[in-house]
Amino acid sequence: MSYNHENLIVGCGNILFGDDGFGPEVIKYMKDNEIKIPGDTCLVDGATSAPHYIFSLPEDEWKNIIIIDIASMDKEPGTVDVLDLDQVKEQDRYMDVHGISATMPLHDLEENINIKIVACQPENVPTEMEIGLTETLTQSIPKTVETTLNVLNDML
């Protein structure tokens, strides 16, 4: 898959741990439902450590990146909000097995690329493997898609 597009929408998370799999599930929903995405835009299931590798190899064409993920925002589970990169608390950043945050490479890019995070407050991120989103987050997927499209349209 080529990431050589002006806009990336990247769903981050681990589908093996409940609501942590929210980002990839939103990307799957968008693809399965053939959601019309404006502009030269690529949908990416970034999973867990893949964002580090994607974002550390930027393309000259990149103008906008939207990350879809969960975030502890001290709100009701299922609440969707748009965050800037600096609003993600350090303890909430996913760290891969090498201790690298998936958002670390983005800090090097934000001077030249618009970066937004469409975040959803999780309900259940288990400490042991548990596949599947809670019903609350499943119901938040359409709102997340709408929010993501609004953010993208504002960036274009």
Residue pairs with C-beta under 8 A, 6 or more apart in sequence:
1 42
1 44
2 42
3 42
3 44
3 54
3 57
3 59
4 59
4 61
5 40
5 41
5 42
5 59
5 61
5 62
6 39
6 40
6 41
6 61
6 62
6 63
6 64
7 39
7 40
7 41
7 42
7 62
7 63
7 64
7 65
7 66
7 152
7 155
7 156
8 41
8 42
8 44
8 54
8 62
8 64
8 65
8 66
9 27
9 30
9 37
9 41
9 42
9 43
9 44
9 65
9 66
9 68
9 148
9 152
10 23
10 27
10 44
10 46
10 51
10 54
10 65
10 66
10 67
10 68
11 22
11 23
11 24
11 25
11 26
11 27
11 28
11 43
11 44
11 45
11 46
11 67
11 68
11 69
12 23
12 24
12 46
12 47
12 48
12 51
12 67
12 68
12 69
12 94
12 102
13 20
13 21
13 22
13 23
13 24
13 25
13 47
13 48
13 69
13 70
13 94
14 20
14 21
14 47
14 48
14 94
15 21
15 24
15 25
15 47
15 131
16 129
16 130
16 131
17 125
17 126
17 129
17 130
18 122
18 124
18 125
18 126
18 130
18 131
18 132
18 133
18 134
19 70
19 120
19 122
19 123
19 124
19 125
19 133
19 134
19 137
20 70
20 122
20 125
21 131
21 132
21 133
22 68
22 69
22 70
22 120
22 122
22 133
22 137
22 140
22 144
23 45
23 46
23 67
23 68
23 69
23 70
24 45
24 46
24 47
25 133
25 137
25 138
25 141
26 68
26 141
26 144
26 145
26 148
27 43
27 44
27 45
27 68
28 45
29 35
29 141
29 142
29 145
30 37
30 43
30 145
31 43
35 145
35 149
37 43
37 149
37 152
38 149
38 152
38 153
38 156
39 152
39 156
40 61
41 152
44 50
44 54
46 54
46 67
46 102
48 94
48 96
48 102
49 96
49 97
49 100
49 102
51 67
51 102
51 103
52 96
52 100
52 101
52 102
52 104
52 105
55 65
55 102
55 105
55 106
55 109
56 105
58 109
58 113
62 109
62 113
63 113
63 114
63 155
64 113
64 114
64 115
64 116
64 152
64 155
64 156
65 106
65 109
65 113
65 114
65 115
65 116
66 115
66 116
66 117
66 118
66 148
66 151
66 152
66 155
67 103
67 106
67 115
67 116
67 117
67 118
68 117
68 118
68 119
68 120
68 144
68 148
69 94
69 117
69 118
69 119
69 120
70 119
70 120
70 121
70 122
70 125
70 137
71 81
71 83
71 88
71 89
71 92
71 117
71 119
71 120
71 121
72 89
72 91
72 92
72 121
72 122
73 79
73 81
73 83
73 119
73 121
74 121
75 81
75 121
76 121
77 121
77 122
77 123
77 134
77 136
77 137
78 120
78 121
78 123
78 136
78 137
78 139
78 140
79 120
79 121
79 140
80 118
80 119
80 120
80 140
80 143
80 144
80 147
81 118
81 119
81 120
81 121
82 116
82 117
82 118
82 119
82 147
82 151
83 116
83 117
83 118
83 119
84 115
84 116
84 117
85 103
85 106
85 107
85 110
85 115
85 117
87 117
88 103
88 117
88 119
90 101
93 101
93 102
93 103
93 104
94 101
94 102
94 103
95 101
95 102
96 102
106 115
109 115
114 155
116 151
116 155
118 144
118 147
118 148
118 151
120 137
120 140
120 144
122 134
122 137
123 134
123 136
123 137
124 130
124 134
